[in-house]
Amino acid sequence: MVRKKILILNGPNLNLLGTREPEIYGAQTFEQFLEILQDKFGQQLDISYFQSNEEGALINKLHEVGFTYDGILFNAGGYTHTSVALGDAVAAIKTPVIEIHISNVHAREEFRHHSYLSPKAKGIIVGLGLRGYELGLYSFL
């Protein structure tokens, strides 16, 4: 059986999960959660992970895998609401992208209600905590 190749792509400040605003984002690091995902889905999915606080690095990673991978889960963090360039990068690639947000961005500040990624995404998972990544992986099985 060939495992599908999936990239989990996290943007700015998500390297601080586990310490950053635990009342919103929880107390678990993403690396700890990634081990759980790999244990759960490792037989069916080849899961890669990349995080950057830099917009250009995120665009470069989308370009790098966007024609060869089977799916991308993308939490662009604050860039979701500001980056036309990331929205354009998602539109330019062939690999389907699911936009992920740990918190319910629609229950937060008004500027977070708009996404430059959503119109180009296959789907959106919002407000379900880290479990949103797990649900996104199920969509690629």
HELIX and SHEET records of a PDB file:
HELIX    1   1 LEU A   14  LEU A   16  5                                   3    
HELIX    2   2 PRO A   22  TYR A   25  1                                   4    
HELIX    3   3 PHE A   30  PHE A   41  1                                  12    
HELIX    4   4 GLU A   55  VAL A   65  1                                  11    
HELIX    5   5 GLY A   77  HIS A   81  5                                   5    
HELIX    6   6 VAL A   84  ALA A   92  1                                   9    
HELIX    7   7 VAL A  105  ALA A  107  5                                   3    
HELIX    8   8 GLU A  110  HIS A  113  5                                   4    
HELIX    9   9 SER A  118  LYS A  120  5                                   3    
HELIX   10  10 ARG A  131  TYR A  138  1                                   8    
SHEET    1   A 5 LEU A  45  GLN A  51  0                                        
SHEET    2   A 5 LYS A   4  ASN A  10  1                                        
SHEET    3   A 5 GLY A  71  ASN A  75  1                                        
SHEET    4   A 5 VAL A  97  HIS A 101  1                                        
SHEET    5   A 5 GLY A 123  VAL A 126  1                                        
END                                                                             
